[in-house]
């Protein structure tokens, strides 16, 4: 019986899918504001500056949650931290739906962001630590798949609720506007995530690090064949003892104050965001209007784009343990650089700039095709594979903390792109997309020179490639 079809790998698949609900919350929170932002602006007379800050402020909360989530996971365990993240997101969803003004909405958005930041750290660490090496890349990709499903679910629910009410600002149920229900829907996956915290087994690596060998052995018996249980325990225990002999618990090093492997994680995270992927999901309405779609059709097009994101993530999951990490990342960088460069060229022919941009002749369809090729390139490569690598490149002793730093860097990079796009696009769309294209090209160079292949390796072996 192959490794991919044993009862043990089926168990690992089930645990990974359950844990990836954290990724679903990640994606849902990122995009649910898309359908509500105009109605919030209208309801509270915010103005563009405050509206933009409310959209982006959750990302600052995410950075805080990611920063502290790793250390909390290493100290108290993965499942307890999962529970905390779920509670924070549940409170945020209900609070945002019942908000009475912009200032308490800011608080709810930050709280939700902290919960999502925690989930963004714990989920990839947990999945990597319960996954058999032969399918670890596939299972780690579930994080990004869940994120894309969360984005799709948020945009779809926004569209359904707004359509049912006759507009996001119109009343839907029990006298509340549709945009409030967009936030309240998020309570459902939050409750699921909380329940899972009481049903999933703890990470065996965490248990061994805490001296709870019998509990770790019982969990390993459900994940690997009996002959490999003791070998896994010996290997992990040896790795833990080796880290304890050295200063592995600290992220500090000789490379600008950090260990080199931590910088690899940070740079991968930053490149994932600096190519501008969230511009598509946060500000897509203006882009589709620019290429000829009506305002009513914009949200539908966004849903279709999100569905494309989901489908191509499945492609990445299928290929990651067959083709490897490096070839997929390099190919994705090339496709993103070309498509973003094409978008920059197309918008250089714009008749106007800012919100009133319009593209003459064939440049509108060209920009639309290029934007979707960009989503395809990202979804099939950098979207899921960065999470795969973040789950396997860090030594166990610093995995939680290092994941926290890398995820925090990702959220801060996301915040920087989200906040700057409106002003940058009003100044020059060609230069904006040209800058994203440059970052896509630089991501190719970074992977080519600094990221080795880790396909099929045990975690301990993969880590040594990045720490030499």
N, C-alpha and C positions, 0 to 999 in steps of 0.2 A: 504494500500500500504506500503510495507516495506521501511525502511530507505535507503536501497541500490538501490531502483528503482524509487525514487521520482524525479520530475524535478529538485529539489534543489540539490540532490546529483549528478545528471547528470551535472549540472552547475559547481559544485565543481570539478568533474572529468575533465571537459573541461579546467578549469582554471589551474588545477594542471599539466595537460599534456602540456599546453602552457608554463607555467613557467619552466617546466623541460627541456626545450631547453637549459637552462644554464648547466644542467648536461650533455647534449649531447656535448656541447662545451668542457666541462671538459674532457670527455672520448676521444673525437677526438684529442684534443691537447696532451693528454698523450701518444697516440700511433701512431700519424701520422709520427713521426720521425723514427719509426721502419723501414719503407721501404726506407727511404731516407738517413739514417746515413752513410752507406758504400759509397754511391755516393758523399756525402758531403765531406767525408774524402778524397776520390780520387780527387775531383775537386779542393780542396784547400790545399791538402797535410798537413793535420792537425796533424797527429800522434795520438796515442791512448789517451793520457792525455787530449788534447784539445777536441778531439771528445767526450770523455766521459763527459767533462764539458758542452759542447754544448747540449748534451742530457739532462743533469740534471739541467741546469741553469734555465730553465723555472719553475722548481719546487720552486726555491727561489723566483721568481716573484710571484708565486701562494701564497706563505706564506705571502709576503708583501700585496698582494691584499686582502687576507683573514683577515689579522690583521686590516687593515683600513676599509675594506668593511662593517664590522658590525657597527662601529661607524657612518659611512656615511649613512647607511641604517636607523639607528635610528634617525639621524638628518634631512635627506633630503627625506626620504621615500624609499620604496623598488623599485619603478618603475624608479625613476631617477638614482638609482645606477645600475639597470639592463641596462639602456641605456649606461652608462659609460663603463660597462664591455663589452658590445657588440661592442662599438666603438674601444676599445683597442684591442680586438681580431681581428676585421676586419683589422685594421692597421697592426697588427702582421702577419696575413695570407698573405696579399699582399706584405709586406716588405720582409718576409722570402722567398716568391716565386721569388722575383726580387733581392735577395741579391747579392752583388758584392764581398763579402769576409767574412771570419769567424767573424770579429769583429762587423760588422753591423748585422750579423745574431744573434750574442749574444744579441744585443739590441732588435731585433724583438722578440726573444724568451722570453726575460724578460718581454717586454710589453704584449705579449700574456698571459704569466703566471699571471701577475697582473690582467688582465681581467678575467681569469678563476678563480683566487682566489676570486675575488669579487662575481662571479656567484656561487661559492661553498658555500658562506655564505648566500646570499640573497635567493636563491632558496628554501632550506629547511625551512627557516624562513617564507617565503611567503606562501608556501604550508601548513605548520602547522597552520598558522593564518587564512586561508580561509576554512579549512577542518572541516566538522561535525565530532564530536568525534567518532561516530560509525565506520567511515571509514578513520579516520585520519592516522592510520598506513599504510593502503593500499595506500593512496594518497602520503604519505611521501616516500614510497618505490619507487615512480616514479622517484625520484632523481637518485637512483642507477640504475634503469632500463635504464634511459636516458644515464647514464655514460657508461653502458655496450653496448648500441646501438651505442654510439659515438666511443667506442673502435672498435666495429665490423665494423662500416662504414669506419673508418680510415684504418684499415688493409685491408678491401675489396677494397677500392679505390686505396690503394697503389698497391695491386696485379693487379688490372685491368689496371692501368696506366702503370706499369712496363711491363706487358705482351704486352700491345698494342704497346709500343715503342720498344719492344725487349730487355728491360733492363732499370733499373731506371736511368742509366747514358746516355741513348740514347735520341736523340731529338724526341719530340712528336708533338707538335703544335707550329706554328709561331716561329720555331727555338729555342724553349726552351726545356730543358731536362725534362724527366718525373718526376724526383724528385722535380722540381720546381712546377709542377702542383699539386703534392701531397699537398703542402702547400696552393696553391691558391684555391683549392677546399674548404678549410675551410672558405672562405669568404661567401659562401652560407648560412650555418647555422648562421653565425655572423649577416648577414643582417636580417634573420628571427627574431633573438633575439632582434635586434634593433627595428624592426617594432612592435614586441609584447609589447615593453615598452610604446607604444602609444595607445595600444588597451586594455590591461588588466586593471581591476579596482585596485585601491590602497588597501593595507591591511586595513581592518576595525579596527584592533587593533592599527595600527599606527595613523589612523585618530582620533580615540578616545583619544589617548595619546596627540594629538595636539589640542584637543578641537573641532574637526570638526564632531560633533555628527550626524548632519543631513546627511552628506555624508556617514558616517558609516552605518546609518540606511538604506539608500537606497541600499547599497551593501548587507547588511544582508538579506534584503527582497528577494534577488535573491538566497540566499544560505540556508536559513532555513524557515520552515513554519511560517506563520504570528504570531501565538501564542508564538513563541519562540524568536522573534526579540527583544522585549524589555527586556526579561530575559537575553539574551546574552549581550545586551548593559549594563545592570545593573551589571552583573557579571564581565565583563571586566573593566568597569569604577571603580568598587569597588576594583578590584585587582590593578589597576593603582594607585589609591589613597593610598592603603595600602603600595605599594612600595615607593611612594613618601614620606610617613611618616618615612620610614626607610632609611637606606643607601644602598638601592637596586641598585642604579645607579653605584655603584663601584663594581669591581670584587674582591677587596681586602678583605681578611678575615684572620682567625686565623690559617688556614691550610697551612703552608709554604708560607704565604703572599697572598693566594687566598681563596675564598670561596670553601667549600668542593665540591659543585655541579660543579664548574668549573673544579676542578681536575678530577671529574668523566668523564666529556666530553673530557678532554685532554687525559686521559688514554685510554678511548675507542678508540679515534682517533689513538693514537700511536699503540695500539695492532692491529688495522685494517691493518696497514702498516707493522709492524714488523714481521708479519707471512710470509712476503716475496711475497705477491701476484703479485706485479709489476715486479718481476724477470721473471715471466712467460710471461708477455706482452712486456717487454723491451728487454729481452735477450733470447727469446724462440728459436731462430735459432740454437744457440749452443747446447741447450738441445736436440732438435729433431735430430740434426746431430749425437749427442752422442749415440742415441738409434737406429741409422741405416737409418735415412731418408736422401735423397739427399738434396743438397742445394736448388735445384729448388722446392722441395716439402715443404720446411720448412715454407715458407710464407703461403701456403695453409693450412698446419696444424695449424698455428697460427690463421687463419681465422676461422677454425672449432672450435678451443678452445674458441675463442671470441663468436661464436654463442652459444656454450654450456653455456657460461657465461650469455648470454641474456636469454636463455630458463629457466635456473635455477632461475634467478631473478624473472621471472613470478611465479614460485613455491613459492618463499618467499612472493611475493605480495598477493598470494591467501591465505597463511597461517597466515600472521602476525596478522590479526584481528580476526582470528578464534582460533589459538593455543596460541598466545601470544608471547611477545618478549623473555622472559627468556628461555623457552624451546628450541626455535630455535637457539638462540645464544649458549647455552650450547651444543646442539647437533653438531652445526657447529664447535665449538672448539675441540670436541672429534675427529670428522672426519678429520679435518685439522692436528691435532697432530699425528694421526695414519699415514696418508698419507705422511706427511713430514718426519716422522721417517722412513717410508719405503724407501723414496727417499734417505735419509742419508745412510741407510743400503746398498741400491743398489749401490750407488756411492763409497762405501768403497771397492767394488770389481773392481773399474775402473783400467784398465791397465795403463793409464797415467792420467795426470791432466791438468787443464787449457783447452785451446781450442782443444787440441788433445785427449781429454778424449774419451774412448771407453769402453763399458760394455760387458763382455763376457756372452755367454749362454743366459739364461732366464732373466738375470738382466736388459737387455735393455727394453724388453716389460714390466717388472715389474715397472721400473722407469716411463715409459710412462703412464701406468695405474694409478700409484700413483699420478703423476702430474695432470692428469685429475680429479681424485677423490678430490684432493686438490682444484682445481678450482670449482668443484661441491659444496664442503663443504663451500667455501667462498661465492660463488654467491648466495647460498640459505640461508645464515645466516648473517655473518658479513658485507658483502658488502652492502646490503640495510638497515639492521636493525640499524647499527650505525647512519645512517642519520635519521632514524625514531626517535631514542632516542635524538639525538642532537636537533631535532626540537621541542621536548616536555619537556625536563627536566629543562630548564632554566626559571627563572622568567621573565615575559614580560619586565620589566624595564632594564634588562641586556641581553636580548636574543640576540640582534644584536652583542653586544660586546663579549659576551661569545662564541657565534658561531664563531666569528672571531678568537678568541684565539684557540678554539678547531680545527678549520679548518687549521689555521696556523701550529699548532702542527702536524696535519696530513700531511701537505705538507713537513714540515721539516723532519718528519720521513720517508716519501717517498723519499726525497732527500738523506737521509743517507743510505737507502737500495740501491738506484739506484747507488750511487757513489761507495759504498764499495763492491758491488757484484763482479765486475770483479777481483779485487785484492784478495778478500776472496776466490773466487772459484778457482783461480789459485793456491792458497795456500792449500786449503782443501775443496773440495765439501762436503764430509761427515759432517765435522764440520759446514759448512755453513748451510746446510739443517737441521742439528741437532739443531742449534741455533734457526732457525725458528720454529722447532717443540716445543722447550722449550717455546717460546713465545706463541704458540698456547695453550699449557697446562696452562700457567699462565693466559691466557685470560679466561679460564674456571673458575679458582679459583676467579678471580676478579669479574666476573659476578655473580658467586654463592654467594659471600659474600657481594657485594656492589651494585648490580643493582636490584631493586625491579621491580615487574610487573606493567606495566602502561596500559595494554589493556583496552579499553573501558572507560577510564577516561577523564574528561575534562582537558584541559591543566593546569588550576589552581590546580586541585587535584593532577595531576601527579607530578607537581613541588614540592608539599609539601613532597612527599616521599623522595626527594633527598636533602631537605634543613633542615630536622630534625637534 
